[in-house]
């Protein structure tokens, strides 16, 4: 099988797999006069046999050589050899080659069978198992080096008596995984510890609940319980002596307002048992009502839990004059104690994350259209409902958006679209479906929790190519294969802009992509679009404590 595959390669491609000196040596040793003549020179069939014989093991176990073999496969062979990847014969792109390379690395046995070397692979695997006295074991819930460093910084702060710490990691860099390792280490330290995870949206709570379950199976040292208090959960607050609690902030706000004496007692008991609070999207933790909930658990008269904040943007607005009042308030709430990535030799951690494949390289693109037909009167509420309605119904604007989506669909992209309003979201999805594209709209007005989850699962599984939404998928949404984001909703919030852009920035090392496209409809967007600049800006603006 391998020989027949190699027979499709050109002579030069086959020669690239073998050292020229070795070939010359082979020819010279065949001729008694040590001269290479045309009669004994190599031909393509001979070369295919030689490469198949000499390099077959290397194609299985040498990552570099295996990638070269796949890279040189003729496009017509990819759909035939790898039908499970559902590659269309007439639409093979570099991304398909990347997908095959990633699949082959993750599934070496299946790849070996594909090229006719399955038996050889199994024999070698068995021999390695029988004979090796040193084995490298990969953890099931590992952290990248920079995440390990963040974790060490957090515990160094806590050990030094700093009870409030804000973790700043760019979108897509693994805040949740880092925090789950911190939570697990804290729970391992004592079977009486209780971690409370706070978030303001169901999607964030659901993600945290599932992620801790996954993490503790690898990191835990005993059986523990996970409690969910969000959405329509009816779980009781009683009997929580240890474990991991996921709570929706709105759920807890309603508990605080409840007149039931029993509920107030149970809430107070929980507040006295919680030893660590983790606040997802920590830039919201100073919102007056949310801050009241946080204070219930970290400012108890008898016991104070530590507070860990998670954010990609430890600020809410850009100001050339320094921190805004709101950003200064956030910094003070966390005692100006922020831990972040420390990467020597890089101007921005983003550059490091992209170079190493943790984040996809973001290509920011502007979508310009003829907006001469939009009057100032129609935009008089400066980004309010009237402005959004005007933009949502502008034909030229929508044509530009749809053209861009369709073009990206032809490139087999997975696309998230952020619409101006609910009607705009539904209209865009309908227009795409009319053109034969698998698309759906999702919003908090027309979708139930169940339908939102179902559509998101359809998108993650590939049954939908485009998911249009209004104010739903800015955070708490993890679909690594997303490689295009279209921001069709104008805004002046840098935080929200970066959250939207970040939906497509999961890197190939984390199951995402090498590059992604971030399209912004040019109406009235934030002053700058570079995530690197944004990250650097907040690093400069925050008064960091000395190196630990």
ZALUMKE-24807 format. One record per residue (C-alpha): residue in three letters; x negated, y, z negated; residue number from 1. Coordinates in pm, whole numbers. Layout:
<sites>
 type     c1     c2     c3 seq
  ALA      X      Y      Z NUM
...
</sites>
This chain:
<sites>
 type     c1     c2     c3 seq
  UNK      0      0      0   1
  UNK   -276    246    -93   2
  UNK   -456    176    235   3
  UNK   -144    244    440   4
  UNK    -93    571    251   5
  UNK   -451    676    316   6
  UNK   -413    589    684   7
  UNK   -196    901    714   8
  UNK   -488   1123    611   9
  UNK   -723   1289    856  10
  UNK  -1082   1173    881  11
  UNK  -1205   1488    708  12
  UNK   -959   1438    420  13
  UNK  -1076   1082    374  14
  UNK  -1439   1190    383  15
  UNK  -1366   1438    102  16
  UNK  -1303   1148   -137  17
  UNK  -1650    997    -84  18
  UNK  -2004   1128   -131  19
  UNK  -2161   1175    213  20
  UNK  -2490   1031     90  21
  UNK  -2312    710     -5  22
  UNK  -2161    675    342  23
  UNK  -2493    745    510  24
  UNK  -2651    489    283  25
  UNK  -2391    232    384  26
  UNK  -2449    292    753  27
  UNK  -2825    296    724  28
  UNK  -2835    -27    531  29
  UNK  -2628   -191    803  30
  UNK  -2880    -95   1076  31
  UNK  -3221   -264   1056  32
  UNK  -3388     47   1198  33
  UNK  -3241    271    927  34
  UNK  -3089    486   1199  35
  UNK  -2726    597   1214  36
  UNK  -2591    557   1564  37
  UNK  -2249    608   1720  38
  UNK  -2202    232   1729  39
  UNK  -2220    193   1355  40
  UNK  -2058    527   1255  41
  UNK  -1743    520   1047  42
  UNK  -1391    558   1186  43
  UNK  -1061    654   1019  44
  UNK   -942    299    960  45
  UNK  -1271    202    804  46
  UNK  -1267    512    589  47
  UNK   -916    439    464  48
  UNK  -1023     88    362  49
  UNK  -1338    218    195  50
  UNK  -1155    486     -5  51
  UNK   -883    241   -107  52
  UNK  -1141     -7   -226  53
  UNK  -1386    224   -399  54
  UNK  -1150    481   -549  55
  UNK   -836    288   -641  56
  UNK   -911    285  -1015  57
  UNK  -1010    652  -1006  58
  UNK   -678    744   -846  59
  UNK   -509    591  -1150  60
  UNK   -722    723  -1434  61
  UNK   -900   1036  -1306  62
  UNK   -663   1334  -1326  63
  UNK   -862   1547  -1081  64
  UNK   -888   1276   -814  65
  UNK   -524   1178   -855  66
  UNK   -421   1541   -804  67
  UNK   -637   1562   -490  68
  UNK   -473   1249   -353  69
  UNK   -125   1394   -409  70
  UNK   -223   1738   -275  71
  UNK   -338   1579     52  72
  UNK    -27   1369    109  73
  UNK    154   1471    430  74
  UNK    484   1647    347  75
  UNK    686   1376    523  76
  UNK    556   1115    275  77
  UNK    666   1292    -45  78
  UNK   1040   1212    -17  79
  UNK    960    853     87  80
  UNK    714    781   -194  81
  UNK    893    972   -471  82
  UNK   1269    940   -408  83
  UNK   1352    992   -776  84
  UNK   1238   1356   -748  85
  UNK   1506   1413   -479  86
  UNK   1279   1604   -244  87
  UNK   1436   1698     91  88
  UNK   1225   1591    389  89
  UNK   1253   1924    570  90
  UNK   1208   2142    266  91
  UNK    881   2042     99  92
  UNK    713   2330    -86  93
  UNK    402   2366   -306  94
  UNK    633   2343   -605  95
  UNK    722   1989   -501  96
  UNK    355   1893   -500  97
  UNK    321   2044   -851  98
  UNK    624   1844   -960  99
  UNK    477   1519   -825 100
  UNK    143   1590   -993 101
  UNK    315   1654  -1328 102
  UNK    534   1346  -1289 103
  UNK    237   1124  -1200 104
  UNK     42   1245  -1503 105
  UNK    338   1184  -1733 106
  UNK    427    847  -1574 107
  UNK     96    681  -1479 108
  UNK    247    332  -1467 109
  UNK    524    435  -1227 110
  UNK    273    623  -1012 111
  UNK     48    315  -1000 112
  UNK    343    105   -881 113
  UNK    428    366   -616 114
  UNK     85    335   -454 115
  UNK     74    -44   -492 116
  UNK   -157    -59   -794 117
  UNK     94   -141  -1067 118
  UNK    -61   -475  -1152 119
  UNK   -409   -325  -1175 120
  UNK   -279    -54  -1408 121
  UNK   -105   -304  -1637 122
  UNK   -415   -523  -1654 123
  UNK   -635   -228  -1742 124
  UNK   -385   -104  -1999 125
  UNK   -376   -445  -2167 126
  UNK   -754   -471  -2166 127
  UNK   -786   -127  -2322 128
  UNK   -537   -223  -2590 129
  UNK   -723   -544  -2666 130
  UNK  -1079   -409  -2665 131
  UNK  -1085    -42  -2760 132
  UNK  -1192     40  -3114 133
  UNK  -1127    413  -3074 134
  UNK   -788    544  -2964 135
  UNK   -670    902  -2926 136
  UNK   -325    940  -3078 137
  UNK   -109   1231  -2964 138
  UNK    140   1369  -3220 139
  UNK    508   1375  -3133 140
  UNK    559   1730  -3258 141
  UNK    228   1899  -3194 142
  UNK    140   2267  -3201 143
  UNK    -83   2451  -2960 144
  UNK   -403   2598  -3114 145
  UNK   -260   2950  -3136 146
  UNK     51   2814  -3311 147
  UNK   -171   2634  -3561 148
  UNK   -350   2963  -3627 149
  UNK    -20   3144  -3681 150
  UNK     85   2877  -3931 151
  UNK   -243   2911  -4122 152
  UNK   -202   3289  -4133 153
  UNK    150   3257  -4272 154
  UNK     50   3023  -4554 155
  UNK   -258   3230  -4631 156
  UNK    -27   3529  -4679 157
  UNK    214   3333  -4898 158
  UNK    -71   3192  -5105 159
  UNK   -204   3547  -5152 160
  UNK    131   3656  -5296 161
  UNK    273   3823  -4985 162
  UNK    631   3695  -4988 163
  UNK    742   3858  -4662 164
  UNK    581   3777  -4328 165
  UNK    689   3855  -3974 166
  UNK    575   3617  -3698 167
  UNK    528   3790  -3365 168
  UNK    500   3560  -3063 169
  UNK    598   3640  -2704 170
  UNK    913   3490  -2561 171
  UNK    839   3136  -2448 172
  UNK    533   3095  -2669 173
  UNK    704   2861  -2915 174
  UNK    832   3061  -3213 175
  UNK   1083   2792  -3304 176
  UNK    833   2506  -3295 177
  UNK    586   2706  -3502 178
  UNK    855   2789  -3757 179
  UNK    969   2426  -3779 180
  UNK    616   2321  -3866 181
  UNK    609   2590  -4137 182
  UNK    949   2481  -4269 183
  UNK    843   2115  -4272 184
  UNK    518   2190  -4455 185
  UNK    712   2390  -4714 186
  UNK    962   2106  -4764 187
  UNK    685   1847  -4794 188
  UNK    530   2050  -5076 189
  UNK    823   1977  -5309 190
  UNK   1133   1762  -5296 191
  UNK   1318   2052  -5462 192
  UNK   1249   2308  -5190 193
  UNK   1531   2443  -4974 194
  UNK   1473   2623  -4643 195
  UNK   1750   2854  -4519 196
  UNK   1748   2933  -4146 197
  UNK   1953   3245  -4060 198
  UNK   2071   3345  -3711 199
  UNK   2357   3552  -3578 200
  UNK   2471   3334  -3287 201
  UNK   2600   2981  -3249 202
  UNK   2348   2896  -2977 203
  UNK   2057   2991  -3203 204
  UNK   2201   2791  -3492 205
  UNK   2267   2486  -3278 206
  UNK   1913   2500  -3141 207
  UNK   1764   2526  -3491 208
  UNK   1975   2237  -3623 209
  UNK   1868   2005  -3339 210
  UNK   1506   2119  -3348 211
  UNK   1458   2057  -3720 212
  UNK   1604   1708  -3684 213
  UNK   1349   1638  -3412 214
  UNK   1063   1797  -3607 215
  UNK   1128   1625  -3941 216
  UNK   1131   1281  -3778 217
  UNK    763   1341  -3696 218
  UNK    656   1574  -3977 219
  UNK    866   1464  -4274 220
  UNK    741   1261  -4570 221
  UNK   1083   1149  -4697 222
  UNK   1449   1144  -4602 223
  UNK   1613   1485  -4626 224
  UNK   1942   1652  -4535 225
  UNK   2034   1916  -4276 226
  UNK   2335   2136  -4351 227
  UNK   2512   2342  -4087 228
  UNK   2718   2650  -4179 229
  UNK   2805   2821  -3850 230
  UNK   3078   2843  -3589 231
  UNK   3377   2632  -3703 232
  UNK   3180   2419  -3951 233
  UNK   3370   2316  -4263 234
  UNK   3067   2187  -4454 235
  UNK   3078   2249  -4828 236
  UNK   2816   2460  -5004 237
  UNK   2815   2230  -5304 238
  UNK   2548   1974  -5382 239
  UNK   2260   2134  -5191 240
  UNK   1952   2058  -5398 241
  UNK   1693   2018  -5120 242
  UNK   1663   2018  -4744 243
  UNK   1720   2242  -4444 244
  UNK   2020   2474  -4420 245
  UNK   2121   2640  -4091 246
  UNK   2358   2931  -4146 247
  UNK   2531   3172  -3913 248
  UNK   2510   3524  -4049 249
  UNK   2872   3598  -3965 250
  UNK   2977   3281  -4148 251
  UNK   2792   3393  -4459 252
  UNK   2932   3746  -4428 253
  UNK   3282   3602  -4434 254
  UNK   3189   3397  -4744 255
  UNK   3072   3714  -4919 256
  UNK   3413   3876  -4851 257
  UNK   3611   3572  -4960 258
  UNK   3800   3618  -5286 259
  UNK   3763   3255  -5388 260
  UNK   3582   3241  -5722 261
  UNK   3467   2886  -5646 262
  UNK   3307   2991  -5315 263
  UNK   3130   3283  -5480 264
  UNK   2987   3050  -5745 265
  UNK   2865   2801  -5482 266
  UNK   2713   3081  -5275 267
  UNK   2533   3213  -5584 268
  UNK   2405   2864  -5667 269
  UNK   2268   2823  -5316 270
  UNK   2096   3161  -5342 271
  UNK   1917   3041  -5656 272
  UNK   1801   2718  -5491 273
  UNK   1668   2854  -5159 274
  UNK   1289   2879  -5167 275
  UNK   1223   3000  -4813 276
  UNK   1435   3206  -4572 277
  UNK   1355   3202  -4199 278
  UNK   1531   3475  -4000 279
  UNK   1553   3413  -3626 280
  UNK   1539   3730  -3413 281
  UNK   1403   3920  -3710 282
  UNK   1445   4262  -3549 283
  UNK   1813   4223  -3648 284
  UNK   1736   4158  -4014 285
  UNK   1760   4526  -4107 286
  UNK   2112   4564  -3969 287
  UNK   2301   4676  -4283 288
  UNK   2536   4377  -4315 289
  UNK   2273   4119  -4221 290
  UNK   2030   4277  -4465 291
  UNK   2285   4227  -4744 292
  UNK   2283   3852  -4675 293
  UNK   1905   3837  -4668 294
  UNK   1883   4031  -4995 295
  UNK   2112   3777  -5160 296
  UNK   1841   3514  -5118 297
  UNK   1514   3706  -5154 298
  UNK   1608   3952  -5428 299
  UNK   1768   3721  -5681 300
  UNK   1722   3836  -6042 301
  UNK   1569   3504  -6148 302
  UNK   1398   3371  -5838 303
  UNK   1282   3528  -5513 304
  UNK   1252   3317  -5197 305
  UNK    984   3396  -4943 306
  UNK   1100   3553  -4614 307
  UNK    966   3457  -4271 308
  UNK   1085   3659  -3972 309
  UNK   1060   3539  -3611 310
  UNK   1055   3776  -3317 311
  UNK    913   3831  -2971 312
  UNK    954   4206  -3010 313
  UNK    884   4347  -3358 314
  UNK   1051   4673  -3268 315
  UNK   1357   4790  -3081 316
  UNK   1249   5089  -2874 317
  UNK    952   5248  -2703 318
  UNK    816   5575  -2835 319
  UNK    494   5746  -2730 320
  UNK    491   5922  -3068 321
  UNK    464   5596  -3263 322
  UNK    718   5384  -3444 323
  UNK   1077   5500  -3427 324
  UNK   1261   5537  -3758 325
  UNK   1430   5202  -3702 326
  UNK   1103   5028  -3617 327
  UNK    933   5181  -3920 328
  UNK   1220   5051  -4133 329
  UNK   1169   4702  -3991 330
  UNK    796   4716  -4058 331
  UNK    858   4828  -4415 332
  UNK   1114   4553  -4472 333
  UNK    841   4298  -4399 334
  UNK    587   4494  -4605 335
  UNK    399   4584  -4286 336
  UNK    282   4224  -4291 337
  UNK    284   4085  -3938 338
  UNK     95   3779  -3814 339
  UNK     33   3745  -3446 340
  UNK   -186   3575  -3190 341
  UNK   -559   3637  -3220 342
  UNK   -728   3555  -2890 343
  UNK  -1080   3688  -2846 344
  UNK  -1181   3793  -2497 345
  UNK   -830   3885  -2383 346
  UNK   -673   4231  -2370 347
  UNK   -333   4077  -2429 348
  UNK   -223   3737  -2560 349
  UNK      9   3722  -2259 350
  UNK   -292   3700  -2028 351
  UNK   -423   3404  -2229 352
  UNK    -84   3229  -2239 353
  UNK    -41   3262  -1863 354
  UNK   -397   3155  -1782 355
  UNK   -367   2843  -1999 356
  UNK    -23   2750  -1862 357
  UNK    177   2810  -2182 358
  UNK    372   3084  -2003 359
  UNK    458   3119  -1637 360
  UNK    303   3408  -1448 361
  UNK    582   3662  -1417 362
  UNK    628   3838  -1083 363
  UNK    836   4147  -1153 364
  UNK   1033   4254   -847 365
  UNK   1263   4550   -791 366
  UNK   1598   4517   -616 367
  UNK   1672   4847   -446 368
  UNK   1998   4926   -273 369
  UNK   2176   5224   -124 370
  UNK   2353   5378   -420 371
  UNK   2429   5708   -249 372
  UNK   2799   5622   -265 373
  UNK   2797   5623   -646 374
  UNK   2885   5963   -788 375
  UNK   2757   6110  -1111 376
  UNK   3115   6127  -1231 377
  UNK   3146   5750  -1208 378
  UNK   2841   5713  -1433 379
  UNK   2950   5980  -1680 380
  UNK   2952   5749  -1982 381
  UNK   2577   5683  -1936 382
  UNK   2570   5305  -1942 383
  UNK   2909   5253  -2102 384
  UNK   3206   5051  -1969 385
  UNK   3283   5294  -1685 386
  UNK   2925   5280  -1559 387
  UNK   2920   4903  -1578 388
  UNK   3253   4876  -1398 389
  UNK   3135   5108  -1120 390
  UNK   2815   4912  -1065 391
  UNK   2996   4578  -1087 392
  UNK   3220   4674   -795 393
  UNK   2962   4843   -572 394
  UNK   2950   4643   -248 395
  UNK   2594   4733   -144 396
  UNK   2462   4648   -487 397
  UNK   2637   4312   -496 398
  UNK   2525   4224   -145 399
  UNK   2166   4280   -249 400
  UNK   2211   4063   -559 401
  UNK   2378   3780   -366 402
  UNK   2119   3790    -87 403
  UNK   1842   3755   -342 404
  UNK   2012   3467   -522 405
  UNK   2079   3281   -195 406
  UNK   1719   3328    -82 407
  UNK   1590   3186   -410 408
  UNK   1840   2898   -392 409
  UNK   1692   2800    -57 410
  UNK   1359   2772   -241 411
  UNK   1521   2527   -487 412
  UNK   1497   2775   -772 413
  UNK   1686   2746  -1100 414
  UNK   1842   3087  -1162 415
  UNK   1986   3281  -1454 416
  UNK   2179   3599  -1368 417
  UNK   2272   3871  -1619 418
  UNK   2585   4053  -1502 419
  UNK   2725   4399  -1584 420
  UNK   3044   4272  -1743 421
  UNK   3270   3967  -1765 422
  UNK   3447   4034  -1435 423
  UNK   3116   4087  -1258 424
  UNK   2988   3755  -1389 425
  UNK   3294   3567  -1265 426
  UNK   3289   3744   -928 427
  UNK   2924   3664   -863 428
  UNK   2969   3297   -953 429
  UNK   3276   3274   -730 430
  UNK   3098   3438   -437 431
  UNK   2807   3195   -472 432
  UNK   3038   2893   -489 433
  UNK   3212   3023   -175 434
  UNK   2874   3009     -2 435
  UNK   2821   2647   -106 436
  UNK   2594   2712   -406 437
  UNK   2655   2528   -731 438
  UNK   2715   2815   -970 439
  UNK   2924   2894  -1276 440
  UNK   3001   3192  -1497 441
  UNK   2972   3192  -1875 442
  UNK   3087   3458  -2121 443
  UNK   3218   3484  -2475 444
  UNK   3564   3604  -2368 445
  UNK   3679   3320  -2143 446
  UNK   3463   3033  -2262 447
  UNK   3513   2826  -2573 448
  UNK   3215   2691  -2762 449
  UNK   3274   2357  -2591 450
  UNK   3292   2497  -2237 451
  UNK   2981   2709  -2295 452
  UNK   2790   2402  -2410 453
  UNK   2919   2197  -2115 454
  UNK   2814   2457  -1857 455
  UNK   2475   2498  -2018 456
  UNK   2426   2120  -2011 457
  UNK   2529   2115  -1643 458
  UNK   2268   2378  -1570 459
  UNK   1995   2202  -1766 460
  UNK   2068   1873  -1588 461
  UNK   2057   2038  -1246 462
  UNK   2427   2001  -1165 463
  UNK   2439   2381  -1149 464
  UNK   2170   2579   -970 465
  UNK   2285   2923  -1084 466
  UNK   2427   3025  -1421 467
  UNK   2573   3376  -1427 468
  UNK   2649   3523  -1767 469
  UNK   2744   3833  -1957 470
  UNK   2587   3879  -2303 471
  UNK   2548   3507  -2376 472
  UNK   2208   3378  -2266 473
  UNK   1973   3649  -2388 474
  UNK   1845   3427  -2673 475
  UNK   1885   3080  -2816 476
  UNK   1887   2929  -2468 477
  UNK   1616   2688  -2364 478
  UNK   1609   2562  -2004 479
  UNK   1240   2526  -1912 480
  UNK   1301   2466  -1540 481
  UNK   1447   2815  -1499 482
  UNK   1208   3001  -1273 483
  UNK   1414   3301  -1164 484
  UNK   1592   3566  -1370 485
  UNK   1803   3835  -1207 486
  UNK   1873   4128  -1439 487
  UNK   2175   4294  -1279 488
  UNK   2280   4475  -1596 489
  UNK   2118   4816  -1654 490
  UNK   2005   4884  -2009 491
  UNK   1780   5097  -2223 492
  UNK   1693   4826  -2473 493
  UNK   1343   4692  -2423 494
  UNK   1414   4410  -2668 495
  UNK   1707   4285  -2464 496
  UNK   1520   4331  -2137 497
  UNK   1229   4117  -2256 498
  UNK   1466   3851  -2388 499
  UNK   1632   3829  -2048 500
  UNK   1303   3819  -1860 501
  UNK   1173   3555  -2098 502
  UNK   1439   3301  -1999 503
  UNK   1226   3212  -1695 504
  UNK    880   3229  -1851 505
  UNK    832   2879  -1994 506
  UNK    492   2760  -1865 507
  UNK    417   2430  -1692 508
  UNK    237   2293  -2001 509
  UNK    570   2310  -2182 510
  UNK    777   2159  -1903 511
  UNK    833   2488  -1719 512
  UNK    669   2654  -1419 513
  UNK    341   2804  -1306 514
  UNK    509   3121  -1180 515
  UNK    849   3285  -1211 516
  UNK   1029   3576  -1047 517
  UNK   1198   3846  -1255 518
  UNK   1427   4063  -1039 519
  UNK   1561   4390  -1176 520
  UNK   1835   4585  -1001 521
  UNK   1708   4940   -993 522
  UNK   1974   5149  -1165 523
  UNK   1848   5276  -1499 524
  UNK   1601   5032  -1652 525
  UNK   1348   5067  -1939 526
  UNK   1044   5284  -1879 527
  UNK    813   4989  -1820 528
  UNK    861   4623  -1729 529
  UNK    529   4464  -1816 530
  UNK    557   4218  -2103 531
  UNK    183   4254  -2156 532
  UNK    221   4628  -2211 533
  UNK    513   4578  -2444 534
  UNK    325   4325  -2655 535
  UNK     20   4548  -2672 536
  UNK    230   4850  -2760 537
  UNK    379   4691  -3069 538
  UNK     46   4546  -3174 539
  UNK    -92   4901  -3180 540
  UNK    210   5055  -3347 541
  UNK    231   4812  -3639 542
  UNK     -1   4881  -3930 543
  UNK   -159   4537  -3966 544
  UNK   -337   4430  -4281 545
  UNK   -698   4319  -4255 546
  UNK   -807   3987  -4108 547
  UNK   -734   3696  -4339 548
</sites>
